């Protein structure tokens, strides 16, 4: 699967393109702004873009009105088709946000139910009780997503709903040439629906990738040969920033070994989960880390550990943003142009190094040295072994271990190093040793 060797770049289009927060009905081709960034993305080295909702919606994109039309605030289907063509020409694959658990109150089928009630042919597309009422005084009760009644839950056990959604996915593939989907709130989706989706897209496009948003629980339940190829690794997301803030790298080392280590009980060996330092739903890395010296170290860890790394737009140069109650738009800014700096150059180096390494993309994981302020682990594939070493302290540290032997090259600097059973790490440093 191509995604396992990829680095993703995530954009929240409604914010990124400076669209109004509420749908004003005015068609403006703002999505074409991505064209101005395609050369930058190619230079950065990412080879896939993850776009949060782009289809017609009431407000933020997750309250869909029409799965077949690009949101008018972003432009037309033809505008987006041009963007996709350009990205593909730059070697960047396209993964869209598939919001299949719920729709907005402006969704055409739900509007028909509000108008015709019992007589609507779409009443069974939702979870409705005509003996109750809603907080919007519709004259009937319906299930919303986690108590958010502006998000109307779809009935994914209804064959007509499934057929409609699959037909929309086919349309996206044929019209835009997309290469995969990120399934919003995948932990809520009906498992049979996901099985049907996997089978369907494999017939349409055998290398089509499915990545689920999962916050907790056993990822194996939906990441398997019948359902999804990958899911978001929120356990390690938390471990990355928390380990640096508490100066306790045992936390992330424990999570990585629990998930990918060599013991029989390590639960995700061989799987490629999507890893990230921040995204459109959480405080940005540059705002959540208490020591800014740790920002490049966090990315060094991210690109060295197992998984599919995903960068959130702007964070590669240290963009800040704090999640606020009931307002995520501080995390989803309009950025006029890329603002690369030394951090960006470092991440570019990490991306290139990872993509040239089978061990970093696909290798097994083994802890070598764990201290509160230092972590050294091994990534090993059949033909390659890479040692990743992180020193979060403001002083040098010399590690001693039997696995630290031989002549190696620091892949990030080109420096030749003779280990001889020990390795000295400078303050605030990351090494990839081969």
C-alpha positions as CSV (number, residue, x, y, z in Angstrom):
1,X,0.0,0.0,0.0
2,X,1.5,3.3,-1.2
3,X,0.3,5.2,1.9
4,X,2.6,3.1,4.2
5,X,5.6,4.8,2.6
6,X,4.1,8.3,2.4
7,X,4.2,11.5,4.3
8,X,0.8,13.3,4.5
9,X,0.1,17.0,4.6
10,X,-3.3,18.0,6.2
11,X,-5.3,21.1,5.2
12,X,-8.6,22.2,6.6
13,X,-9.9,24.0,3.4
14,X,-12.6,26.2,4.8
15,X,-10.2,27.8,7.2
16,X,-7.1,27.6,5.0
17,X,-8.9,29.3,2.1
18,X,-10.4,32.0,4.2
19,X,-14.0,31.0,3.6
20,X,-16.9,32.4,5.7
21,X,-17.6,30.2,8.7
22,X,-21.3,30.1,7.9
23,X,-22.4,29.2,4.3
24,X,-23.3,32.5,2.6
25,X,-24.4,30.8,-0.6
26,X,-21.8,32.9,-2.6
27,X,-19.6,30.8,-5.0
28,X,-16.0,31.9,-4.8
29,X,-13.2,29.6,-6.2
30,X,-11.1,29.8,-3.0
31,X,-10.1,26.1,-3.4
32,X,-7.8,27.2,-6.2
33,X,-5.5,28.7,-3.5
34,X,-4.0,25.2,-3.1
35,X,-2.6,25.6,-6.6
36,X,-0.3,28.3,-5.2
37,X,1.0,25.8,-2.7
38,X,1.6,22.8,-4.9
39,X,5.3,23.7,-5.7
40,X,5.9,24.2,-2.0
41,X,4.4,20.8,-1.2
42,X,6.6,19.1,-3.8
43,X,9.7,20.9,-2.4
44,X,8.7,20.0,1.1
45,X,8.7,16.4,0.1
46,X,5.2,15.3,1.1
47,X,3.5,12.9,-1.3
48,X,-0.1,13.0,-0.2
49,X,-2.5,15.7,0.9
50,X,-5.3,15.1,3.4
51,X,-8.2,17.5,2.9
52,X,-10.8,18.0,5.5
53,X,-14.4,18.5,4.3
54,X,-14.8,20.2,0.9
55,X,-18.4,19.4,0.1
56,X,-21.5,21.7,0.4
57,X,-22.3,22.1,4.1
58,X,-24.2,24.3,6.5
59,X,-21.1,25.6,8.4
60,X,-17.8,23.8,9.1
61,X,-17.9,21.0,6.6
62,X,-18.9,18.2,8.8
63,X,-22.6,19.2,8.5
64,X,-22.9,18.2,4.8
65,X,-25.7,19.3,2.6
66,X,-24.7,17.6,-0.6
67,X,-21.9,15.0,-1.1
68,X,-21.8,15.7,-4.9
69,X,-21.1,19.4,-4.9
70,X,-18.0,21.2,-3.7
71,X,-18.9,23.8,-1.1
72,X,-19.8,27.0,-2.9
73,X,-17.5,28.9,-0.5
74,X,-14.6,27.0,-2.1
75,X,-15.8,27.0,-5.7
76,X,-17.2,24.5,-8.1
77,X,-16.5,20.8,-8.9
78,X,-14.5,22.0,-11.9
79,X,-12.3,24.2,-9.7
80,X,-11.5,21.3,-7.5
81,X,-11.0,18.9,-10.4
82,X,-8.3,21.3,-11.6
83,X,-6.7,21.4,-8.2
84,X,-6.6,17.6,-8.1
85,X,-5.0,17.4,-11.6
86,X,-2.4,19.9,-10.6
87,X,-1.5,18.0,-7.3
88,X,-1.2,14.7,-9.2
89,X,1.1,16.4,-11.7
90,X,3.3,17.4,-8.7
91,X,3.3,13.8,-7.4
92,X,0.9,14.4,-4.6
93,X,-2.0,12.0,-4.0
94,X,-5.3,13.2,-2.7
95,X,-7.2,11.8,0.3
96,X,-10.6,13.4,1.2
97,X,-12.5,13.5,4.4
98,X,-15.4,11.0,4.2
99,X,-18.1,12.2,6.6
100,X,-20.4,9.3,6.6
101,X,-21.7,9.1,10.1
102,X,-23.8,12.2,10.0
103,X,-25.0,15.1,7.8
104,X,-26.2,18.6,8.4
105,X,-29.8,19.7,8.9
106,X,-29.5,21.2,5.4
107,X,-28.9,17.8,3.8
108,X,-31.4,17.4,1.0
109,X,-32.9,14.1,2.3
110,X,-33.3,15.4,5.8
111,X,-35.0,18.6,4.5
112,X,-37.4,16.3,2.7
113,X,-38.2,14.6,6.0
114,X,-38.8,17.9,7.7
115,X,-41.2,18.9,5.0
116,X,-43.1,15.6,4.4
117,X,-42.5,13.8,7.7
118,X,-44.1,10.3,7.5
119,X,-44.6,10.7,3.8
120,X,-40.9,11.3,3.0
121,X,-39.3,8.3,1.2
122,X,-36.1,9.2,3.1
123,X,-37.5,8.9,6.7
124,X,-35.6,5.6,7.2
125,X,-32.3,7.2,6.2
126,X,-32.1,8.6,9.7
127,X,-32.9,7.4,13.3
128,X,-36.3,9.1,13.8
129,X,-39.1,8.9,16.3
130,X,-42.3,10.7,15.2
131,X,-43.7,10.5,18.7
132,X,-41.1,12.9,20.0
133,X,-39.7,16.3,19.2
134,X,-36.3,17.9,18.6
135,X,-34.5,20.9,20.2
136,X,-35.2,22.6,16.8
137,X,-39.0,21.9,17.3
138,X,-39.2,19.7,14.1
139,X,-42.2,17.8,15.5
140,X,-40.1,14.6,15.6
141,X,-37.1,13.3,17.5
142,X,-33.9,12.2,15.7
143,X,-30.5,11.0,16.8
144,X,-27.6,13.5,16.5
145,X,-23.9,12.8,16.8
146,X,-22.9,12.7,20.4
147,X,-25.7,15.1,21.4
148,X,-24.9,17.6,18.6
149,X,-28.3,17.8,16.9
150,X,-27.0,20.0,14.1
151,X,-25.3,16.8,13.0
152,X,-28.0,14.3,12.0
153,X,-26.9,10.7,12.3
154,X,-27.3,8.6,9.1
155,X,-28.8,5.1,9.3
156,X,-25.9,3.0,7.9
157,X,-27.9,-0.2,8.2
158,X,-30.2,1.1,5.5
159,X,-29.1,-0.4,2.1
160,X,-30.4,2.8,0.3
161,X,-28.1,5.0,2.4
162,X,-25.1,2.7,1.8
163,X,-25.8,2.6,-2.0
164,X,-26.0,6.4,-2.0
165,X,-22.8,6.9,-0.2
166,X,-20.9,4.4,-2.3
167,X,-22.2,6.0,-5.4
168,X,-20.9,9.3,-4.1
169,X,-17.4,7.8,-3.5
170,X,-17.5,6.4,-7.1
171,X,-18.3,9.9,-8.3
172,X,-15.4,11.4,-6.4
173,X,-13.0,8.9,-7.9
174,X,-14.3,9.4,-11.4
175,X,-14.6,13.2,-11.2
176,X,-11.6,14.1,-9.1
177,X,-9.3,11.0,-9.3
178,X,-9.0,10.9,-5.5
179,X,-6.7,8.2,-4.0
180,X,-8.3,7.6,-0.6
181,X,-10.5,8.7,2.2
182,X,-10.1,9.6,5.8
183,X,-13.3,8.4,7.6
184,X,-14.5,10.9,10.1
185,X,-15.4,9.4,13.5
186,X,-14.7,5.9,12.2
187,X,-15.2,4.7,15.8
188,X,-18.9,5.4,15.3
189,X,-19.3,3.8,11.9
190,X,-21.1,0.5,11.3
191,X,-18.6,-2.2,10.8
192,X,-20.5,-3.9,8.0
193,X,-20.6,-0.5,6.2
194,X,-16.8,-0.3,6.4
195,X,-16.4,-3.8,5.1
196,X,-18.7,-3.0,2.2
197,X,-16.8,0.3,1.5
198,X,-13.4,-1.5,1.5
199,X,-14.6,-4.1,-0.9
200,X,-16.3,-1.6,-3.2
201,X,-13.3,0.8,-3.5
202,X,-10.9,-2.0,-4.1
203,X,-12.9,-3.0,-7.1
204,X,-12.9,0.6,-8.4
205,X,-9.3,1.4,-7.5
206,X,-7.2,-1.4,-6.0
207,X,-4.7,0.9,-4.2
208,X,-7.4,3.2,-2.7
209,X,-6.6,3.9,0.9
210,X,-9.0,4.1,3.9
211,X,-7.8,5.8,7.1
212,X,-10.1,6.0,10.1
213,X,-10.4,8.7,12.8
214,X,-10.2,6.7,16.0
215,X,-9.5,8.3,19.4
216,X,-9.3,5.3,21.7
217,X,-9.9,1.5,22.0
218,X,-8.5,-1.4,20.1
219,X,-7.5,-0.2,16.6
220,X,-7.4,-3.8,15.4
221,X,-11.2,-3.9,15.5
222,X,-11.3,-1.7,12.3
223,X,-7.7,-1.8,11.0
224,X,-7.6,-5.1,9.3
225,X,-7.7,-6.8,5.9
226,X,-11.5,-6.4,5.6
227,X,-12.0,-2.8,6.7
228,X,-9.4,0.0,7.0
229,X,-5.8,0.2,6.1
230,X,-4.9,2.6,8.9
231,X,-6.3,4.8,11.7
232,X,-5.2,7.8,13.7
233,X,-2.8,6.9,16.5
234,X,-4.1,9.2,19.3
235,X,-2.3,7.2,22.0
236,X,1.1,8.1,20.6
237,X,0.0,11.7,19.7
238,X,-0.6,12.3,23.4
239,X,2.6,10.5,24.3
240,X,4.8,12.7,22.0
241,X,4.0,16.1,23.6
242,X,3.4,14.7,27.1
243,X,6.7,12.9,27.2
244,X,8.6,16.1,26.4
245,X,6.5,18.3,28.7
246,X,6.9,16.0,31.7
247,X,10.5,15.1,30.7
248,X,9.5,11.5,30.9
249,X,10.3,9.7,27.6
250,X,9.3,6.4,29.3
251,X,5.8,7.4,28.4
252,X,6.2,7.4,24.6
253,X,8.6,4.4,24.8
254,X,6.0,2.4,26.6
255,X,3.3,3.2,24.1
256,X,5.6,2.4,21.1
257,X,6.7,-0.9,22.6
258,X,3.1,-1.8,23.6
259,X,2.0,-1.1,20.0
260,X,4.9,-2.2,17.9
261,X,7.5,-4.1,20.0
262,X,8.7,-7.6,19.4
263,X,6.8,-9.3,22.2
264,X,3.8,-11.5,21.4
265,X,1.5,-9.2,23.3
266,X,2.5,-6.1,21.3
267,X,-0.8,-5.4,19.6
268,X,-0.1,-3.5,16.4
269,X,3.0,-5.1,15.0
270,X,3.1,-4.9,11.2
271,X,0.4,-2.2,11.1
272,X,0.9,1.4,9.8
273,X,-1.1,3.8,12.0
274,X,-1.3,7.5,11.1
275,X,1.0,9.5,13.4
276,X,0.8,13.3,14.0
277,X,2.0,16.0,16.3
278,X,-1.2,18.1,15.9
279,X,-4.2,18.4,13.6
280,X,-7.4,20.5,13.1
281,X,-8.9,19.3,16.4
282,X,-6.1,19.7,18.9
283,X,-3.8,22.5,20.1
284,X,-0.8,22.9,17.9
285,X,2.6,21.5,18.9
286,X,4.2,24.9,19.1
287,X,1.6,26.0,21.6
288,X,1.4,22.9,23.7
289,X,5.1,22.2,24.2
290,X,6.4,24.1,27.3
291,X,10.0,24.1,26.0
292,X,10.3,25.4,22.3
293,X,13.6,23.6,22.0
294,X,11.7,20.4,21.9
295,X,9.7,21.2,18.8
296,X,12.3,19.8,16.3
297,X,12.9,16.9,18.7
298,X,9.2,16.0,18.6
299,X,9.3,15.9,14.8
300,X,12.5,13.9,14.9
301,X,10.7,11.4,17.0
302,X,7.6,11.5,14.8
303,X,9.5,10.6,11.6
304,X,11.6,8.0,13.3
305,X,8.8,6.0,15.0
306,X,6.5,3.5,13.3
307,X,3.5,4.9,11.4
308,X,2.4,7.2,8.6
309,X,3.5,10.8,9.5
310,X,1.0,13.6,8.9
311,X,1.9,17.3,9.1
312,X,-0.8,19.9,9.8
313,X,-0.5,22.9,7.6
314,X,1.7,25.7,9.0
315,X,3.0,23.6,11.9
316,X,6.1,22.8,9.8
317,X,7.3,26.4,10.5
318,X,6.0,26.5,14.1
319,X,2.5,28.0,13.6
320,X,0.7,28.4,16.9
321,X,-2.9,27.7,17.8
322,X,-4.8,26.9,21.0
323,X,-8.0,24.9,21.0
324,X,-10.8,26.9,22.6
325,X,-14.2,25.6,23.9
326,X,-16.7,25.4,21.1
327,X,-14.4,27.2,18.7
328,X,-11.8,25.4,16.7
329,X,-11.1,28.1,14.1
330,X,-8.0,29.3,16.0
331,X,-6.6,25.9,14.9
332,X,-7.7,26.4,11.3
333,X,-6.3,29.7,10.1
334,X,-6.2,31.3,6.7
335,X,-2.5,31.4,5.7
336,X,-1.7,33.6,2.7
337,X,1.5,31.9,1.7
338,X,4.0,29.4,3.1
339,X,6.4,30.8,5.7
340,X,9.3,28.3,5.7
341,X,12.1,28.7,8.2
342,X,14.9,26.6,9.7
343,X,12.3,24.3,11.3
344,X,10.8,23.7,7.8
345,X,14.2,22.9,6.4
346,X,14.8,20.4,9.2
347,X,11.4,18.7,8.6
348,X,12.2,18.6,4.9
349,X,15.4,16.7,5.8
350,X,13.4,14.3,8.0
351,X,10.9,13.7,5.3
352,X,13.6,12.9,2.7
353,X,15.5,10.7,5.1
354,X,12.4,8.7,6.0
355,X,11.3,8.2,2.5
356,X,14.7,6.9,1.5
357,X,14.7,4.3,4.4
358,X,12.8,1.0,4.3
359,X,13.6,0.6,8.0
360,X,12.0,3.9,9.0
361,X,8.9,3.3,6.8
362,X,8.3,-0.4,7.5
363,X,10.8,-1.7,10.1
364,X,10.2,-3.4,13.4
365,X,10.6,-1.5,16.6
366,X,12.9,-2.2,19.6
367,X,13.8,-0.1,22.6
368,X,17.5,0.1,23.3
369,X,18.0,2.8,26.0
370,X,15.2,4.6,27.9
371,X,15.9,7.4,30.4
372,X,13.7,10.2,31.5
373,X,15.4,12.6,29.1
374,X,16.7,10.2,26.5
375,X,15.3,7.6,24.2
376,X,17.2,5.3,21.8
377,X,15.3,2.7,19.7
378,X,15.9,0.6,16.7
379,X,14.0,0.3,13.5
380,X,15.0,-2.8,11.6
381,X,13.9,-4.1,8.1
382,X,15.3,-7.1,6.2
383,X,18.1,-5.2,4.6
384,X,18.5,-2.1,6.8
385,X,18.8,-1.1,10.5
386,X,18.4,2.4,11.7
387,X,19.0,3.6,15.3
388,X,16.9,6.6,16.4
389,X,18.3,8.6,19.3
390,X,16.7,11.5,21.1
391,X,18.2,13.7,23.8
392,X,15.6,16.1,25.3
393,X,18.0,17.4,27.9
394,X,20.0,20.7,27.8
395,X,23.2,18.7,28.4
396,X,25.2,16.0,26.6
397,X,24.5,12.4,27.4
398,X,26.5,9.3,26.8
399,X,24.5,6.1,26.4
400,X,26.2,2.7,26.8
401,X,24.6,-0.5,25.4
402,X,25.7,-3.7,23.7
403,X,23.5,-2.8,20.6
404,X,25.5,0.4,20.1
405,X,28.3,-1.0,18.1
406,X,30.0,-0.6,14.8
407,X,30.7,2.2,12.4
408,X,27.5,4.1,11.5
409,X,26.5,7.2,9.6
410,X,24.3,10.0,11.0
411,X,21.7,10.1,8.2
412,X,20.8,13.7,9.1
413,X,24.3,15.2,9.0
414,X,26.4,12.7,7.0
415,X,28.8,12.4,9.9
416,X,30.6,9.0,10.4
417,X,30.5,7.7,13.9
418,X,32.3,4.8,15.6
419,X,30.0,3.5,18.4
420,X,32.1,1.0,20.2
421,X,29.4,0.3,22.8
422,X,28.5,3.9,23.5
423,X,26.9,6.9,21.9
424,X,27.2,10.5,23.0
425,X,24.2,12.7,22.2
426,X,24.5,16.5,22.2
427,X,22.0,18.7,24.0
428,X,18.5,18.9,22.4
429,X,19.4,16.5,19.6
430,X,18.1,13.7,17.3
431,X,20.2,11.2,15.4
432,X,19.2,8.7,12.8
433,X,22.2,6.2,12.6
434,X,22.6,3.6,9.9
